[in-house]
Amino acid sequence: MTPQREAMHMIAPPPVTSRNDLADAALDAINRAQAVIEFGLDGRILHANQNFLDALGYELHEVVGQPHAMFCEP
């Protein structure tokens, strides 16, 4: 590395983006753009984002812990 390049890195280090940062950014983008609901292995609702709740007219406390069947027609 040349002395000029070393000095440049001392003034402004290159941005470091970890895989976790990239994954977090991708999940944030999905949550802003899509209605998302998360289920446990038993089919019960673990979480729903605000887009999902707004689309269906629920509050989070009304859906967490409920079975997925609450969104299925009989």
Secondary structure, DSSP 8 states (H G I E B T S, - for coil): --HHHHHHHHHS------HHHHHHHHHHHHHHHS--EEE-TTSBEEEE-HHHHHHHT--HHHHTT-BGGGGS--
